[in-house]
Amino acid sequence: MKNYLRNVFNNLRKLHLDDLTPNPFLMKLVGSAAKFNSAKDLVEYMLNARIERSTSTSFGNSKDCNCIF
């Protein structure tokens, strides 16, 4: 699990803005609802969501493997 998370964070560090493919309509709604004041706020939101999704998925997958075997 730790190795997987290290890999996730290493991959996140390598991301470029071109790698993020936001839905402009959704981001407009998110930015408005969250009262984001800058593009930086929106990028941080997207990265935080990616981190949470990656860690939750990896944790769930590791527990699934333990239950199955």
N, C-alpha and C positions, 0 to 999 in steps of 0.2 A: 504494500500500500504506500509506504513512504517513497519507494522508488517511482511508483506511478505518479505521485503528487509532485515529486521533483521534476519529472518529465513534463507534467502539465505546466508548471511554473516556468521551466526553461522554454517551452513552446510559446508561452504568453510573452516572455521577454523578447522573443524574436518577431512578434507580430508587428505589422505595419498597418497604417490606416487603410491601405488598399485591401488588406485581408478582412477587414470588417465589412460586412455587407448588410447594413441596417435597412429595415423597411422604413422608408421616409415618412409614411403616414403614421406608423406606429410610434416612431421616434418623436414626431411632432406631438402626439398625444401624451407620451411619457414625459417629454420635456415640459409640457404645459402642466400636467398633473403634479409633477415633482418640483415644479418651479425652478428648473435648471436655468442658470443665467449665462451659460457659455457652452460652446461645443466640447470643451474639456470635461464639463460635468457629464455630458451625454456619453463621451468615450469612457469615462470612469465607470458609469453605470453599466455600459456594455461589457467592459472587462470584468467587473464584479459579478455580473450575471454569468459570464462564461466560467469564471473560477468556481462559483457555487454549483453550477451545473456539472462541471467536470468532477468536482470532489464528491458530490452526491451520487453521481453515476458510478464512480469508481468504488465508493463505499458500498453501494447497493450491489454491484456486481461481485464484490468480494464476499459479501454475506450470502448471495445466491449460490456461489460456488461452495461455500461451507455447508449450506443446507442440502445441496444436491448430492454431494459426495460424502 
